[in-house]
Amino acid sequence: MVELTTPAAIVEKAAYVMANPVEAGLVFHARDWPGVQTTPAQLGAARWSAPRPGVYLDPDNPAWPKTATLALVHPERSHMGPEEFRTQVRDELQQREQAARERLRSEGRRFAGRRAVLTTSRYSRATSWEARGSLTPTFATGRGQRDAYLLAAHSLRTFRQAYRDALAQWVQGHREVLFPAGTLKMHTLHQVRVAPG
């Protein structure tokens, strides 16, 4: 999980998700993707409903509703109105698409296109992998957000040090030690005490 600490980071990550098929060299525009997709215009407005599948879920169990609805809500932490947020995501998406097209052109590659995507076997696997030992980000602040980056990095270091200190005491048998706010796994597995957030 990556914590998005600024409005810029929220905009960039929303556009990043939408641009994935373009950056992977599959389609020329994100809107050309033939599978499930989200467009900037749908942000804060779209709703999807799906009926309960006829398999796996007991139709007589009241815990499983006949239909489920997923609403694409406007992120309040963006600190901007829905229309401004959609506009910023659209602009960021266009920049990402253009950068992807220029990169593929410089590499002498072409886009696969909708038809090739639709004829690809659902059983085929990706041929590229994350490099072993590569960094796993825990927060994002967005481009040009140096002060926010420094603050987030400091907060993360502070949390990790407080967690290490609390864990060392807990291992030594001090069960009343207070873990820092944000501790989840130890609280879930061992019911440790956690400082209020």
C-alpha positions in Angstrom: 0.0 0.0 0.0 1.3 3.5 -0.9 0.1 6.5 1.1 -0.8 9.4 -1.1 0.2 12.4 1.0 -0.6 15.4 -1.3 -3.3 16.3 -3.8 -0.6 16.1 -6.5 0.1 12.5 -5.6 -3.6 11.6 -5.8 -3.9 13.1 -9.3 -0.7 11.4 -10.5 -1.7 8.0 -9.2 -5.2 8.2 -10.7 -3.7 9.0 -14.1 -1.0 6.4 -13.7 -3.7 3.6 -13.3 -5.6 4.9 -16.3 -2.4 5.1 -18.4 -1.2 1.6 -17.7 -2.4 0.0 -21.0 -0.7 2.8 -23.0 2.6 2.7 -21.0 2.6 -1.1 -21.6 2.4 -0.5 -25.3 -1.0 -2.2 -25.7 -3.2 0.7 -26.9 -2.6 4.2 -28.3 -5.1 5.9 -25.9 -6.3 4.7 -22.5 -9.8 5.0 -23.8 -9.0 2.3 -26.4 -8.5 -0.4 -23.8 -11.2 -3.0 -24.4 -11.3 -4.3 -20.8 -12.4 -2.7 -17.6 -11.4 1.0 -17.6 -12.0 4.3 -15.8 -11.9 7.6 -17.6 -11.3 11.1 -16.0 -15.0 12.0 -16.7 -16.2 9.0 -14.5 -14.3 10.2 -11.4 -16.7 11.0 -8.7 -19.7 10.1 -10.9 -19.6 6.5 -12.1 -21.5 3.6 -10.4 -21.4 0.0 -11.5 -23.8 -2.7 -10.4 -23.3 -6.5 -10.8 -25.7 -9.4 -10.0 -24.6 -12.1 -7.5 -22.9 -14.9 -9.4 -24.8 -18.2 -9.6 -21.8 -20.1 -8.3 -19.7 -20.0 -5.1 -22.2 -17.8 -3.2 -25.1 -19.5 -1.5 -28.3 -17.9 -2.9 -30.1 -18.7 0.4 -27.5 -16.9 2.6 -28.8 -13.4 3.5 -25.2 -12.2 3.8 -24.9 -12.2 0.0 -27.1 -9.5 -1.7 -28.6 -10.1 -5.0 -26.7 -7.2 -6.5 -23.6 -5.2 -5.4 -22.9 -1.6 -6.4 -19.5 0.0 -6.6 -19.4 3.8 -6.6 -16.4 5.7 -7.9 -16.4 8.5 -5.2 -14.5 11.8 -5.4 -11.4 11.7 -3.1 -12.0 14.3 -0.4 -8.3 14.4 0.4 -7.7 15.9 -3.1 -8.7 19.2 -1.6 -10.3 20.3 -4.8 -13.8 20.2 -6.4 -14.8 17.3 -8.5 -14.5 19.2 -11.8 -11.1 20.5 -11.0 -9.9 17.1 -10.0 -11.2 15.5 -13.2 -9.5 18.2 -15.2 -6.2 17.7 -13.5 -6.3 13.9 -13.9 -7.2 14.3 -17.6 -4.3 16.6 -18.2 -1.9 14.3 -16.3 -3.2 11.3 -18.3 -2.6 13.1 -21.6 1.0 13.8 -20.5 1.5 10.2 -19.6 0.1 8.9 -22.8 2.2 11.3 -24.9 5.4 10.3 -22.9 4.6 6.6 -23.5 4.1 7.1 -27.2 7.4 9.0 -27.5 9.2 6.2 -25.5 7.8 3.5 -27.7 8.7 5.4 -30.9 12.3 5.9 -29.7 12.5 2.2 -28.9 11.3 1.3 -32.4 8.2 -0.4 -31.0 4.5 -0.2 -32.1 1.3 -0.4 -30.1 -0.4 -3.8 -30.2 -3.9 -2.3 -30.6 -7.4 -3.4 -29.5 -7.6 -6.4 -31.9 -4.3 -7.9 -30.7 -5.4 -7.3 -27.1 -8.7 -9.1 -27.6 -7.1 -12.1 -29.3 -4.5 -12.6 -26.6 -5.0 -15.8 -24.6 -6.3 -15.2 -21.1 -3.9 -17.8 -20.0 -0.8 -16.0 -21.2 1.5 -14.4 -18.6 3.6 -11.3 -18.4 7.2 -11.7 -19.6 8.6 -8.8 -17.5 9.2 -8.9 -13.8 10.1 -6.6 -11.0 13.8 -6.7 -10.3 14.5 -8.6 -7.1 15.5 -6.3 -4.2 14.0 -3.2 -5.8 12.5 -0.6 -3.5 8.9 -0.8 -2.5 7.5 2.7 -2.1 5.4 3.4 1.0 4.3 6.9 0.3 4.0 9.3 -2.7 4.0 13.1 -2.7 3.9 13.9 -6.4 6.4 15.7 -8.6 7.9 18.9 -7.3 6.6 18.4 -3.8 10.0 18.5 -2.0 8.8 19.8 1.3 6.0 17.3 1.5 8.5 14.5 0.6 10.9 15.5 3.4 8.0 15.7 5.9 6.6 12.3 4.8 10.1 10.7 4.9 10.7 12.1 8.4 7.3 10.8 9.6 8.0 7.3 8.2 11.5 7.2 9.9 9.9 8.4 13.2 7.2 5.7 13.0 9.6 2.9 12.2 12.0 3.8 15.1 9.1 4.0 17.5 7.8 0.6 16.2 11.2 -1.0 16.6 11.6 0.3 20.1 8.1 -0.9 21.1 8.6 -4.3 19.5 12.0 -4.8 21.3 10.2 -4.2 24.6 7.3 -6.5 23.7 9.7 -9.3 22.8 11.3 -8.9 26.2 7.9 -9.5 27.8 6.6 -6.0 28.4 3.0 -6.6 27.3 1.8 -3.1 28.3 4.1 -1.3 25.8 2.4 1.2 23.6 3.0 0.8 19.9 2.8 3.9 17.6 -0.4 4.9 15.8 -0.6 3.1 12.5 0.4 -0.3 13.9 -2.1 -2.8 12.5 -0.6 -6.3 12.2 0.6 -6.6 15.7 -2.7 -5.2 17.0 -4.6 -7.7 14.9 -2.5 -10.8 15.7 -1.5 -10.0 19.3 -3.9 -7.3 20.5 -1.0 -5.0 21.4 -1.9 -1.5 22.7 -1.7 1.2 20.0 -1.5 4.9 20.5 -4.5 6.8 19.3 -4.1 8.2 15.8 
